Amino acid sequence: MQLISNNPFRILGVKANASLSDRNQQANLIAQYLKIGQSAKLDFDITPPLEPLTRTKELIDLQASRIFSTEDKILHSLFWFVEANGIDKIALKHLTGSKDIDKALSDFEKGCRGFEISSDSYSAILNHSTLQIIAYKQHKDLDKLKSAIAYKFDIITNKKTLAQIKDLVASDGINTDFQKILELSMPMVKELLNELVPSENTDKLLLDIFKSNTLIYPVLKNQVIEALLDKIDNKVNNTEIERKKALKGIYKPTNLIDVPALGAILINSVKSTLNEIAELLGNSDPVYMESLQKVYQEVNFCGILPFNKMIEKLNSTNGKANETIIENADFEKILSLFSKSMENLNDVSIPIKTTILKNIEGIKGLKLKSNCEFCSDDIPAVASLKVKMHKITGFNQYSYFKNGGLELKCCGSCKNKKNINYFLYILIATLVYGGIVALTSGIFIFIDLWFGGFGIGKWWYRLIKKLIFYNNLKNHSTIKEQLRDGYEFGMP
């Protein structure tokens, strides 16, 4: 709470509207006590509730420069105490004498006149708000803290009360306006909030504090938006730099999978910042849309450029596929990045959204023409097999792939192997089930029929089918995609 506890008026032990001669006299008094190794007892030390202050000759001498300009005097008086009338005098006496905060707050409140800023109430409101900030560590009431700060700036954005407080604390100074005071005070207020409420977002707190102040809020809002936009620009620029390094092969070992990962990191790193901008401006605001476009344009580069790099390398091999090249531009990572992007852009309409969608279709189209995903050989996927899958969509409702099931592209050899697995599962399941029936002289089949409507047999065939047939299909990218989407093998 340096803005208050280290306030120059507090260090001198005077009220904020003490005259220059009073301040000098107080400084000399403190100096005399320091010479004999003692501390002067000062009415406006306010200890407690403030922490004790160690005064030195150098510290006292410094204060003259801190309250030299008109703006300095008004700024520091805002966060200290003034005596403008009899009510202030009585309340300050309770505060400096008995240290009775509650009594002083009550006395000041009488002069606040419903906390409406006016010529009659401004000094009481200023004093009450200062004491309310000091008392925050005891009451921990964030609303009281925010209101206290807001009242202070309501005083300086009111022309009449700004003129009055200037006449009270800096009558011999030049004219000033609230903008000059605001420029000096806002960094200090941010520091105060960081100290008192470190767990809160300071910018959001400030916007909440000044939301009713028509002079401060627009300026502050623009500053906050600019700071948020700068954060996004820095994240995007850093990602671009790292992406270019990776594509040039600076990373060791060179791995194009690193590039889609950079896009995913960028999405996560700007998420909260984009949300803050949307909260302040709205989802349809052009500034917010431009920020999204900038972020997801770089995300698109992190996906499509490694893909293009892979195509270039494949073309350089005269069309012969190379497993290492394909691994270094993983289809799944790129498609996952683009899918995540489309989810985040679901409710907005910006140009890059169309570009990403076209890239998804293009990559998926190439995947269908690529090599077999079941074997490690560079063999084109010239054949296909079908597998039944379904997804529960509601009570007694489900969707499934028609025309025999989901089509999986593969090579002819792998298709034959999978078909062999299919017939093998039928053979093994039938032999084991038939063996049990034979060992029980046919009794087991009647038990299965009577108690489960052949439920045991159905369960058994499904288990063996999963172990021998389905488990040999689940690593295919098309299967992985459907499993992520909630589909299951077989039919319900």
N, C-alpha and C positions, 0 to 999 in steps of 0.2 A: 504494500500500500504506500509506495514511495511518493506518489502524487500528493498524499496528505501528510504522512509521517515525516517526510523530508521537505515539506513545504517551507519556503524561506521565512514566511511569517511565523510558522511554528518554531523554527530554529531561533528566531529572534525573540520568541515568546510574546508576540503582540497580536492584536486583532488586525485584520487585513486593511482596515481603513485608518490605521495609526499614521500619524503625520511623520514626515521625514525626521523632524527633531525628536519625536518619540522613539523612532526606530534607532536613531543614532545614540540616544540616551540609553536605551536598552542594551545596545551593542557594547557601550562603554561599561555598563554595569556588569555584564557577563565577563568582560575582559578583566575587570578588577577582581572578581571572584576567582578567575582562572589563575591570576598571579599568585594568590595565596593557596592554590590547590583545592579550591572548593567549587561547587556548582551553585549557581544562583537559582533561587526559587522563583519561578516565573508563573504568572497567572495563566498565560496561554500556552503552557507546556502540554496540557491535556494528558498528563500521565498519572494514573491510567485514564481512559482505556487504551491510549496509544502506548507502544513500547517505549521504554526510557531512551533518551537521546544523549549521546556523548558529544558535547560541544568542545570545539577547539578554537584558538584564535584565528587560524586559517579558515575554518568553516564559517565563522562569524563574518570575517572580512569578505568572503565570497558572496554573501547574500546581497550585497549592494548591487552587484552586476546582474543578479538573477531577477531583481525587481526594478530594473532601470526603465524599460520602455513601457508605454501605455498598455500594450498587449500583454506583457509580462505581469503587470500589476493586476489586470482584470483576470487573466488566466489563473494565477495563484490565489486570488481572492475567491474565485469560484469554488475552489476546493479547500477553503478555510472558513473562518467566521468573520462576520461584519456586525457592526453595531450601528443601525440606522434609526432606531427609535427606542422607546421605553420598553417594549416587549422584548426586543433583542437584549437589552441591558439586563433585565430580570433573568431571562433564561440563561444568558452567559454567566451570570453570577452564580446560579445553581451549578452550572457545568464546571466552572473554574474553582468554585469553592468546595462544594460537597461531592463533586464528581458524580452527581446523580443523573445518569443519562436519561432514564425514563422520565424524570421530572423535567429535565431540559427539553426533551422531545415534546412533552405535553405542553410546555410553555410556548415553545416555538410554534406548535400546531395551532395555537390560538391566534397567532398572527398570520397564519397561512391562508385564512379566509377561504377554506374549501379548496386550497391549492390552485386557485385561479390566478394566473400571473397578472399582477397589477402593480401600480406605484406604491400601494399600501402593503402588499403582501410579499414582494420579491425578496426582501432581505430575510424575512422569517423562513421562506421556502428555501433559500440558499443555505441558511444555517441548519435547518432541519435535515436537508438532503445530505449535507456534509456529515452530520452526526449519524445519519442512517447508514451511510457507507462505512463509517468507522465501526458501527455496531454489527455489520454483516457477519463478521467472524463468530459473533454470539448467536444471532437469530437465524443465519443461513437461509434467509428468505430471498430467493432470487428475484421475485417480483418487486419487492421493496428496493432492492439494489438497482434494478433497471429503472424504476420510477424515479429514484433519487437522481440518477445521472440525467435522465430525460428532463427533469425539472430545471436543472442547471442550464441546459442548453436552450430550453424554452425562454429563459430569462434573457440570454444574449441574442436570441433571434427576434425578440420583441424590441422595437426601436426605442420605445419610451423607457423600458427597464434597463436596456443596455446603456442609454444615456445617463440614467440615474446611478447605475453601479460605477460608471466611469467617473461621474462627478464625486462619488463617495470615496473611491480608492485611487483615482488618477486625475483629479481635477486640473492639475497643472500640466497634463500631457496633451499630445496632439489628438485630433479626432481619429477614430478607428471604426472598423465595421466587423461584423461577426465572422466574415470569411477569413480575415487575418487571424482572429482568435481561434477559429476552427482548425486552420492549418497547423497551428502550434499545439493545440490541445488534443486532437484526435489520436496521434501516436501515443500520447501519455494515457489517454483513456483506454486504448487497446492494451497497453502494458498493465494498467490497473485491473482490467478484466482477466487478463492472462494469469495474474497473480491470485486473484480472488476466486476465479472459476476456471481453473485450468482444464477441466474435463469438457467444457463447452466450446463450440466453434465460435471464435471471437467475432468473425464477420457476421454470422447469423445473429449473434447477440446484439451487435450494433444496429443492424437493420431492424430488429425487433424493438430496440430501445427508441429509435428515432422514426418509427413508422408513422407517427402522427405529426411529425414536424415537417411541414411542407417545404421548408427551405433547406433543411439538412438531408432529408431522406433521398431526394433525387440525385444529389451530388454523391452521397455515400453509396447509393445503389450502383451508379456508374463506375465508381472506383472499385467496388467489389466485383462487378461483372468484368471489368478490364483485368483485374488480378486473376480471376478464374480463367479467362480466355488466354492469358499469358501462360498459365499452368498447362493448359491443353496444348498450346503451341510448342512449349518446351518438350512435352511428352512425345508429340508427333515428330518434331525435328530430331530428337534423340533416336527414336525408332527408325527414322529414315536413314540416319547415319549408320546405325548398326546393321540395318538391312543391306545397305550398299556394301559394307565391309564383308558381310557373309556371302553375298552374291559374287564378290570378287575373289573369294577364297581365302580371306584373311584368317578366318577361324581355322583352328587346327584341332582335330582333323576337319577338313572341309565337309560340311553336312548341311544340305539345303533344308533339312527338317528344322534347323534352327530358325529359319526365316518365318514360317507360319507360327512358330512359337512366339516370336517377337510380336506378331499381330495379336495373338491371344493375350499377351502381357499388356499390350497397349489398351485393349478393350477393358481389361480389369482395372488398369491404373487410372483411367479417366472416367470411370463409371460414376463415382460420387461427385466429381466436379461437374459433369454434364447434368446430373440430377439437380445440383444446386442452381445451375443456370436455368433449367426448366422450371424450377420452383419460383424463381424470381421473375422470369420473363414469360413463361408459358410454353407449351410444346409446339405451338405454331409460329412462334416468333422467328423472324428471319435470322437473327443473330444466333439463336439456338440451332436452327437448321444448318447454318453455315458451319458451325462447330462440328455437328454430326458429319456433314459432308467431308470436312477436313480429316476427321479421325478415320472414317471408314474408307476414304480414298486410300489412305496409307495402309489400312488393314487389307484392302483389296490387293495392293501392290505386294504385301507380304505373302499373299496366297498365289496370285497369278504369275508373278515373276519367277518364283522357283519352278512352277509348272512349265513355263515357257523355256526356262533353262534346261529342264529335263528333255523337252522336245528337241531343243537344239543339239543336245548331246546324243540323243537317239538318232537324229538325222545324220550326225557326223559319223555314226557307225554303219552307215549305208542301210539303215532299216533294221539291222540286227539288234534285238533287244539285249539290254545289259542289266542284270539284276541289281548291281551296285547303284547304277544311275537311277533306277526306279525307286530303290529304297531311299535315296537321298532327296527325293521329291515325293514323299509319301502322299498318295491320293487321299487316304483317310484323314490325315492331319489338315490338308488343305480344305477338303469338303467340310470337315468339322468346324474349321475357322469360318468358312462362309455360311454354314448353317447357323452358327451362333450369331453372326452378323445379321442375318435375315430375321432372326428372333428379336434382336434388339431394335431393328428398324421396322418392326411389324406395323406400328401405328403412325408412321411418318412417310412422307413422300419426298425423296430427294434423288437427284440423278444417279448417284453411286449405287443406289439400291437396284436399279435396273441393270447396271453393269455387272454387279455381283451375281444376280440371278442368271444372266446370260453365261457368265463364267462357270457357274455350277452346272448348267445344262451341257456346256461344252466339255467339261471335264468328265461328267458322267457318260457323255456320248463316246468319248475316247476310251473310257474304262471298258465299255461294252465291246470295244474292238481290240482290247489289249490281250496280253498273254494269259494263259491259264493260271488261276490263282491257287489251284490245288497242288501243283507240283513246282519244283524249283527250277525246272528246265525252261529254256527260252523257246517255249512252244506256243504258237498262237491259239487263242480260244476259238476253235472252229466248230465245236459241238456244244450241246447244252443238255441239261437234264432238269427235271421239274421236281419240286418238293412241296408238299402240302404244308401250309401254315395258316394260323388264324389269330384273331385278336378279339377279345371280349369287349363289346362296346356298350353293353347294358344288360338288364335282366333278360336272360334267354335271347340275347342278341349278340351277334358277332359278325366280323367281316373276314373274308378269306380271299385267296387268289384263285380265280376261276381258270377254266381251260386246262385243268390238270395240276395247277399249282404254280409256285414261283419259279421262274426260269433262271437257271444258273449257267453262265457261260464257262466253258472249260475245254480242255483238249479231248480228243477222242479216247486216248488211253485212260485218262482219269474218269471219263464217263463210264467206260467199261468196268473200271475198278469199283466205282460207286454202285453200279448195277449189281456187281457180284456181291457187294456188301448187303445190298437189299435182299437178294435171294438167300444169302447166308443167314441173315437174321431170321427169315421165315423158316429155313431149314432147322437152325438150332432151337428156336422157340418151339417148333412143332415136335422135334425129336424129344426134347426134355419133357414137354407137356404130355406127349404120347407115352413116354417112358413111365411117367408117374401113374398115368391111367392104367398101363399094363401091369405095373407092380401092385396096384390096388385092385387088380382084376375088374377094372371098370367102375369100381365104387367111387373113385375120385371125381369122375365126370358127372355122376349124379349129384354128388355133394356140391360141386361147382354150380350146377344148374339149379338145384333146390334152394341153396342159401344165397347165391349171388347172381343168378341169372347169367352165368358164365363170367361173372365179374373178375374172378381170379385169373381166368384165361386171358381176358382182355388186358388186365393189368400186366400180366406176364409178357404178352406180345409187345405191348407198348414199351416196357422196360428194355427188352432185348433190342427193339427197333432203335431206341434212343442210344443204347450203348454201342451198337454195331453200325447203324446207318447214320442217324442224325449227328452223332458226335464227330463223324468224319466230314461233315458239311459246315459246321458252325464257324470255321475260320475264313470262309469265303466272305468278301467284303459286302456282297449283296445280302447275305444272311445276317451279318453283323448289323447292317443298317436296319433291317426289319426287327431284329431282336431289341435294338435300342428304341424302336418305335412301339414296342409292346407286343409284338407278335410272338406266338409260340409254335413249336413244331406240331404237325399233325392237325387233326380236326377234333373239336370238342365232343 
